[in-house]
């Protein structure tokens, strides 16, 4: 008796905007000119910010910083398909996501300077803090989506991970739960081809990362992650599915990490300049500029004005960041628990004693009041 085929599965890839700026009109989403220009401005500004942040780190004015150069479309565009009340759970490489959600980038700088006051988000925006541990936030995003479903709000939870993280059990546990309960969740894999020094082909033997959705009853789609229009359509469609109660979606946005993994990395040790240059030809900002120019929405005069305004904006954010008063060391012991355990109480008391004298002078009076809940 021959074997029976019990399931057939395939993964499609979405591409709309080509590197030369032309589009597939049949797939073009309905997007206003205003929103198209917003996409471009966000990507342009976050790249300039990224470049300045690296200079700050190299000059000793910032801690280790994770660059997003080359990934602007998959970072800045997905939040535009959401409401402020929807949940967003980025990774540590989420500066563009937070920027698109309205975060003042002075706080991102503060965070990467090691100051927890950098976890400051706009009022009314449901954003979780930068997730430094790799993958631990993915099950939390499923929990947020479950909460929205139980409350019947039609809210959505969007979360990110990289190609390296897609090899971890966290993603599979999250997808198992999300698929089983048809949660309004979107899992976006930023496949930038390198998990630090490990290439994509060493991460998984599967043809795509999107097909990892198959085993969990989750919709899966591969997207040209350097195509802002394709990213927007993919996320918009996933959001519509989620709000309609049709369950979660896994999106693989294929992009490229043009720069180093972080400012503590040297990518030239494990990849070739030829590979990097080939991906620069698929730059998401350059192709969007060509598209807007062809539609008579952009020109060099507007480009110059945006560049000047962006530099002034970044100057203001850097000045604001460096004008923050020093943090109170006691803050690191606040907001860890609803009710502080004995060990934490004892540690705080010990630190307070150590801080009382500084060459005979009281240093606690020189610091801002401790913030947060304690005990």
C-alpha positions as CSV (number, residue, x, y, z in Angstrom):
1,X,0.0,0.0,0.0
2,X,1.6,3.3,-1.0
3,X,2.2,6.0,1.5
4,X,-0.4,8.8,1.7
5,X,0.4,12.4,1.6
6,X,-1.3,14.0,4.6
7,X,-0.1,17.6,4.3
8,X,1.5,19.8,1.7
9,X,3.3,23.0,2.7
10,X,5.0,25.8,0.9
11,X,6.6,29.1,1.7
12,X,6.1,32.1,-0.5
13,X,8.3,35.2,-0.8
14,X,7.0,38.7,-1.0
15,X,8.9,41.3,-3.1
16,X,7.4,44.6,-4.3
17,X,10.1,47.3,-4.6
18,X,13.1,46.4,-6.7
19,X,16.6,47.8,-6.0
20,X,16.1,50.1,-9.1
21,X,13.1,51.7,-7.6
22,X,10.4,50.0,-9.7
23,X,7.5,48.2,-8.2
24,X,5.2,45.2,-8.9
25,X,1.9,47.1,-9.2
26,X,-0.1,44.0,-8.7
27,X,1.3,43.6,-5.2
28,X,1.6,47.3,-4.3
29,X,-0.3,48.0,-1.0
30,X,-2.6,51.0,-0.6
31,X,-0.3,53.4,1.1
32,X,-0.8,57.2,1.2
33,X,2.0,59.5,-0.1
34,X,2.3,60.9,3.5
35,X,3.0,57.4,4.9
36,X,5.5,56.6,2.1
37,X,7.4,59.8,3.0
38,X,7.3,58.9,6.7
39,X,8.8,55.5,5.9
40,X,11.7,57.2,4.1
41,X,12.3,59.9,6.7
42,X,12.3,57.4,9.6
43,X,14.8,55.1,7.8
44,X,17.0,58.1,6.8
45,X,17.0,59.6,10.3
46,X,17.7,56.4,12.1
47,X,20.7,55.6,9.9
48,X,22.2,59.1,10.6
49,X,21.5,58.5,14.3
50,X,23.2,55.1,14.0
51,X,26.3,56.7,12.5
52,X,26.5,59.3,15.3
53,X,26.0,56.7,18.0
54,X,29.0,54.8,16.7
55,X,31.1,58.0,16.8
56,X,30.0,58.6,20.4
57,X,31.0,55.1,21.3
58,X,34.4,55.4,19.6
59,X,35.1,58.6,21.4
60,X,34.2,57.2,24.8
61,X,30.9,59.0,25.2
62,X,28.7,55.8,25.0
63,X,28.9,52.2,25.9
64,X,28.7,49.2,23.6
65,X,26.2,49.9,20.8
66,X,24.4,47.5,18.4
67,X,24.1,49.0,14.9
68,X,21.1,48.5,12.6
69,X,22.6,49.9,9.4
70,X,21.1,48.1,6.4
71,X,18.1,46.9,8.5
72,X,16.1,50.1,8.5
73,X,13.1,48.8,6.6
74,X,12.5,45.8,8.8
75,X,13.1,48.0,11.9
76,X,11.1,51.2,11.1
77,X,8.3,50.0,8.9
78,X,6.5,47.3,11.0
79,X,5.5,49.6,13.8
80,X,3.6,51.8,11.3
81,X,1.1,49.0,10.8
82,X,0.2,49.0,14.5
83,X,-1.8,51.0,17.0
84,X,0.0,52.6,20.0
85,X,-1.9,50.2,22.3
86,X,-0.6,47.1,20.4
87,X,2.4,45.5,22.1
88,X,5.9,45.7,20.6
89,X,8.7,43.6,22.0
90,X,12.0,44.3,20.2
91,X,15.5,42.8,20.7
92,X,18.5,44.7,21.8
93,X,19.0,45.7,18.1
94,X,15.7,47.6,18.2
95,X,16.6,51.2,18.0
96,X,14.7,51.7,14.8
97,X,11.6,50.0,16.2
98,X,11.5,52.3,19.2
99,X,12.2,55.4,17.1
100,X,9.2,54.5,14.8
101,X,7.1,54.1,18.0
102,X,7.9,57.7,19.0
103,X,10.7,57.2,21.5
104,X,13.1,60.1,22.0
105,X,16.5,58.8,21.1
106,X,18.2,60.5,23.9
107,X,16.8,57.7,26.0
108,X,18.3,55.1,23.7
109,X,21.7,56.7,24.2
110,X,21.1,56.8,27.9
111,X,20.3,53.1,27.9
112,X,23.5,52.2,26.0
113,X,25.4,54.3,28.5
114,X,24.3,51.8,31.1
115,X,21.6,54.0,32.7
116,X,18.2,52.3,33.3
117,X,16.5,55.7,33.0
118,X,16.9,55.0,29.3
119,X,13.9,52.7,29.4
120,X,11.5,55.6,28.9
121,X,8.7,55.2,26.4
122,X,6.0,57.6,25.1
123,X,2.8,57.7,27.2
124,X,0.1,55.4,25.8
125,X,2.6,53.2,23.8
126,X,2.8,49.6,24.9
127,X,6.5,48.9,24.4
128,X,8.7,46.5,26.3
129,X,12.3,47.3,27.2
130,X,15.3,46.2,25.1
131,X,15.8,42.5,25.4
132,X,19.4,41.8,26.0
133,X,19.1,38.0,26.8
134,X,18.6,36.3,23.4
135,X,15.2,34.8,22.9
136,X,13.8,35.1,26.4
137,X,11.2,37.7,25.3
138,X,9.5,35.5,22.7
139,X,7.4,33.6,25.2
140,X,6.6,36.8,27.0
141,X,5.2,38.2,23.7
142,X,3.0,35.1,23.5
143,X,1.8,35.9,27.0
144,X,1.0,39.5,26.0
145,X,-0.9,38.3,23.0
146,X,-2.8,35.8,25.1
147,X,-3.8,38.6,27.5
148,X,-5.1,40.7,24.6
149,X,-7.2,37.7,23.4
150,X,-8.6,37.0,26.9
151,X,-9.6,40.7,27.2
152,X,-11.1,40.7,23.7
153,X,-9.4,43.9,22.8
154,X,-8.3,42.8,19.3
155,X,-4.9,44.0,20.3
156,X,-1.8,42.5,18.7
157,X,1.7,41.7,20.0
158,X,4.6,42.1,17.6
159,X,8.0,40.7,18.5
160,X,11.4,40.5,16.9
161,X,14.3,38.0,16.8
162,X,17.3,37.3,14.7
163,X,18.3,34.3,12.6
164,X,20.5,33.1,15.4
165,X,17.7,33.2,17.9
166,X,15.5,31.3,15.6
167,X,17.6,28.2,16.4
168,X,16.8,28.5,20.1
169,X,14.0,26.7,22.0
170,X,12.4,29.9,23.1
171,X,11.0,30.6,19.6
172,X,9.6,27.0,19.3
173,X,8.0,27.1,22.7
174,X,6.4,30.5,21.9
175,X,5.1,29.3,18.5
176,X,3.7,26.1,20.0
177,X,1.7,28.2,22.5
178,X,0.7,30.9,20.0
179,X,-0.4,28.4,17.3
180,X,-2.3,26.2,19.7
181,X,-4.3,29.1,21.1
182,X,-4.5,31.1,17.8
183,X,-3.0,34.1,19.5
184,X,-2.9,37.6,17.9
185,X,0.9,37.5,17.7
186,X,3.4,38.3,15.0
187,X,6.9,36.9,15.1
188,X,9.3,38.8,12.9
189,X,12.7,37.1,12.2
190,X,15.3,39.7,11.0
191,X,17.4,37.3,9.0
192,X,20.5,39.5,8.7
193,X,22.6,36.5,7.7
194,X,25.0,36.6,10.6
195,X,24.5,35.6,14.3
196,X,27.7,37.4,15.4
197,X,30.2,35.3,13.4
198,X,27.9,32.3,12.6
199,X,26.5,32.5,9.1
200,X,22.9,31.8,8.3
201,X,23.7,28.5,6.5
202,X,25.1,27.1,9.8
203,X,22.0,28.1,11.8
204,X,19.5,25.8,10.1
205,X,19.4,23.2,7.3
206,X,15.9,24.4,6.3
207,X,15.6,26.2,3.0
208,X,14.0,29.2,4.7
209,X,13.5,30.3,8.3
210,X,9.8,31.1,7.5
211,X,9.0,27.4,7.1
212,X,9.6,27.0,10.8
213,X,6.0,28.1,11.1
214,X,4.8,24.8,9.6
215,X,5.2,22.7,12.7
216,X,3.0,24.9,14.9
217,X,-0.1,25.8,12.9
218,X,1.3,29.3,12.2
219,X,1.2,31.2,8.9
220,X,4.7,31.7,7.5
221,X,6.0,34.1,4.9
222,X,9.4,35.1,3.6
223,X,9.8,38.8,2.8
224,X,12.5,40.9,1.2
225,X,13.4,42.7,4.4
226,X,15.1,45.5,2.4
227,X,11.9,46.3,0.6
228,X,9.9,48.8,2.8
229,X,6.7,48.2,0.8
230,X,6.9,44.5,1.1
231,X,7.6,44.7,4.8
232,X,4.6,47.0,5.3
233,X,2.2,44.8,3.3
234,X,3.4,41.6,5.1
235,X,3.0,43.1,8.6
236,X,-0.3,44.8,7.7
237,X,-1.7,41.5,6.4
238,X,-0.5,39.7,9.6
239,X,-2.1,42.4,11.8
240,X,-5.4,41.9,10.0
241,X,-5.2,38.2,10.4
242,X,-4.5,38.6,14.1
243,X,-7.3,41.1,14.7
244,X,-9.7,38.8,12.9
245,X,-8.9,35.9,15.2
246,X,-7.1,33.9,12.6
247,X,-4.0,33.4,14.7
248,X,-0.3,34.2,14.6
249,X,2.1,34.8,11.7
250,X,5.9,34.2,11.4
251,X,7.6,36.6,9.0
252,X,11.2,36.0,7.9
253,X,12.5,39.4,6.7
254,X,15.6,38.7,4.8
255,X,18.0,41.7,5.2
256,X,21.7,42.2,6.0
257,X,23.7,43.5,8.9
258,X,26.0,45.8,6.9
259,X,28.0,46.9,10.0
260,X,29.6,44.9,12.9
261,X,27.4,42.9,15.3
262,X,28.1,45.7,17.9
263,X,30.9,48.2,18.4
264,X,32.6,45.4,20.3
265,X,32.8,43.2,17.2
266,X,35.1,43.2,14.1
267,X,33.1,41.6,11.3
268,X,36.0,41.8,8.9
269,X,37.4,38.8,10.7
270,X,34.7,36.4,9.5
271,X,33.1,37.8,6.3
272,X,34.3,39.3,3.0
273,X,34.1,42.8,1.8
274,X,32.7,41.4,-1.5
275,X,29.7,40.0,0.4
276,X,29.1,43.3,2.2
277,X,29.3,45.3,-1.0
278,X,26.9,43.0,-2.8
279,X,24.3,43.7,-0.1
280,X,24.9,47.5,-0.2
281,X,23.5,47.4,-3.7
282,X,20.1,46.3,-2.2
283,X,20.1,49.1,0.3
284,X,16.5,49.8,1.6
285,X,17.0,53.6,1.8
286,X,18.5,54.0,-1.7
287,X,15.7,52.0,-3.3
288,X,13.0,53.9,-1.5
289,X,14.5,57.2,-2.6
290,X,14.5,56.0,-6.2
291,X,10.9,55.0,-5.9
292,X,9.8,58.3,-4.3
293,X,11.7,60.3,-6.8
294,X,10.1,58.5,-9.7
295,X,6.7,59.3,-8.2
296,X,7.6,63.1,-8.0
297,X,7.5,62.9,-4.2
298,X,11.2,63.5,-3.6
299,X,14.1,65.5,-5.0
300,X,17.5,66.7,-4.0
301,X,16.3,69.9,-2.4
302,X,14.1,67.9,0.0
303,X,17.0,65.5,0.6
304,X,19.2,68.3,1.6
305,X,16.6,69.8,3.9
306,X,16.0,66.5,5.6
307,X,19.8,66.0,6.1
308,X,20.1,69.4,7.7
309,X,17.1,68.9,9.9
310,X,18.3,65.4,10.9
311,X,21.7,66.7,12.0
312,X,20.1,69.4,14.1
313,X,17.7,66.8,15.6
314,X,20.6,64.4,16.5
315,X,22.6,67.3,18.0
316,X,19.7,68.1,20.2
317,X,19.3,64.4,21.3
318,X,23.0,64.1,22.1
319,X,23.0,67.3,24.1
320,X,19.9,66.2,26.0
321,X,21.5,62.8,26.7
322,X,24.7,64.3,28.0
323,X,22.8,66.8,30.1
324,X,21.1,64.2,32.3
325,X,22.2,64.4,35.9
326,X,24.1,61.4,37.2
327,X,21.8,58.5,38.3
328,X,21.3,57.5,41.9
329,X,23.1,54.2,42.5
330,X,20.2,53.1,44.7
331,X,18.0,53.0,41.6
332,X,19.5,49.7,40.6
333,X,17.9,48.0,43.6
334,X,14.4,49.4,42.8
335,X,11.7,47.9,40.6
336,X,13.2,44.4,40.7
337,X,10.3,43.0,42.8
338,X,6.8,44.1,43.9
339,X,8.0,43.4,47.4
340,X,11.7,43.3,47.9
341,X,13.2,40.1,49.5
342,X,15.4,40.3,52.6
343,X,18.6,39.9,50.6
344,X,17.8,42.9,48.4
345,X,16.9,45.0,51.4
346,X,20.2,44.1,53.1
347,X,22.1,45.0,49.9
348,X,20.4,48.3,49.6
349,X,21.2,49.1,53.3
350,X,24.8,48.2,52.7
351,X,25.1,50.3,49.6
352,X,23.5,53.3,51.3
353,X,26.1,53.1,54.1
354,X,28.9,53.0,51.5
355,X,27.5,56.0,49.7
356,X,27.1,58.1,52.9
357,X,30.7,59.4,52.9
358,X,32.9,60.7,50.1
359,X,36.0,62.3,51.5
360,X,34.0,63.2,54.6
361,X,31.1,64.7,52.5
362,X,27.7,63.2,52.1
363,X,27.2,62.1,48.6
364,X,23.6,61.0,48.8
365,X,22.6,64.7,49.1
366,X,24.4,65.3,45.8
367,X,22.3,62.7,43.9
368,X,18.8,62.9,42.6
369,X,16.1,61.1,44.7
370,X,16.0,57.3,44.2
371,X,13.2,56.4,41.8
372,X,11.0,53.4,41.6
373,X,9.3,51.1,44.0
374,X,11.3,49.9,47.1
375,X,10.8,47.7,49.0
